[in-house]
């Protein structure tokens, strides 16, 4: 994994690993009545990141919950862009 930062102030989202080719080890189930064609919102990302537990091993993408939480608004924007491009 590349080193994306040495401190929160030096966070560089461009240096994050490419996770678009990662294979998830789980299946997500969605309610039938949920409209999944709508773009993912900042509020949804903030809520999901806020629910991540600290101190856990990073997944296949190499990103820890702490990295996502400390990345701030720039990380949230990067995640919105990433998820809405899929």
Wavefront OBJ file of the C-alpha trace (Angstrom):
o trace
v 0.000 0.000 0.000
v 1.231 3.475 -0.764
v 1.770 5.920 2.024
v -0.918 8.583 1.617
v 0.118 10.713 4.550
v 2.327 11.044 7.571
v -0.147 13.258 9.436
v -3.728 14.394 9.011
v -2.565 17.782 7.709
v -0.658 16.060 4.878
v -3.567 13.850 3.779
v -3.474 13.314 0.002
v -6.560 11.537 -1.402
v -4.737 11.029 -4.717
v -2.294 8.692 -2.946
v -5.042 6.366 -1.703
v -5.048 2.860 -3.169
v -7.305 2.039 -6.113
v -10.188 0.151 -4.516
v -12.375 0.015 -7.614
v -11.044 -3.468 -8.393
v -11.323 -4.864 -4.854
v -13.675 -7.819 -4.425
v -15.950 -7.436 -1.414
v -16.124 -10.373 0.969
v -19.787 -9.728 1.768
v -23.128 -9.131 0.087
v -25.229 -6.064 0.839
v -28.984 -6.534 0.927
v -31.153 -3.547 0.003
v -34.847 -3.055 0.695
v -36.972 -3.535 -2.423
v -38.551 -0.099 -2.094
v -35.299 1.868 -1.861
v -34.442 3.914 -4.950
v -30.791 3.070 -5.600
v -30.597 5.243 -8.712
v -30.245 8.388 -6.563
v -26.722 9.714 -5.933
v -25.178 8.947 -2.564
v -25.303 12.051 -0.374
v -22.782 13.681 1.924
v -25.059 12.952 4.876
v -25.125 9.220 4.054
v -21.332 9.077 3.823
v -20.861 11.037 7.051
v -23.282 8.738 8.873
v -21.589 5.590 7.554
v -18.062 6.827 8.354
v -19.235 7.911 11.811
v -20.469 4.376 12.519
v -17.094 2.765 11.738
v -15.354 1.365 14.805
v -11.821 2.478 15.611
v -9.068 -0.029 16.293
v -10.164 -2.546 13.679
v -7.887 -3.949 10.999
v -8.264 -2.290 7.589
v -10.021 -4.190 4.840
v -8.701 -5.244 1.439
v -8.458 -1.587 0.429
v -5.981 -0.910 3.242
v -7.959 2.021 4.651
v -8.676 2.097 8.365
v -11.696 3.694 10.010
v -9.361 6.202 11.622
v -8.019 7.301 8.224
v -11.521 7.850 6.871
v -12.593 9.729 9.998
v -9.508 11.956 10.189
v -9.546 12.754 6.478
v -12.300 15.310 7.001
v -14.317 17.012 4.295
v -11.841 16.162 1.512
v -12.189 12.435 2.244
v -15.984 12.726 2.345
v -15.949 14.440 -1.080
v -13.595 11.754 -2.435
v -15.883 8.974 -1.151
v -18.974 10.647 -2.641
v -17.234 10.890 -6.009
v -15.988 7.312 -5.808
v -19.313 5.744 -4.805
v -21.391 7.779 -7.274
v -19.075 6.762 -10.125
v -19.818 3.062 -9.568
l 1 2 3 4 5 6 7 8 9 10 11 12 13 14 15 16 17 18 19 20 21 22 23 24 25 26 27 28 29 30 31 32 33 34 35 36 37 38 39 40 41 42 43 44 45 46 47 48 49 50 51 52 53 54 55 56 57 58 59 60 61 62 63 64 65 66 67 68 69 70 71 72 73 74 75 76 77 78 79 80 81 82 83 84 85 86
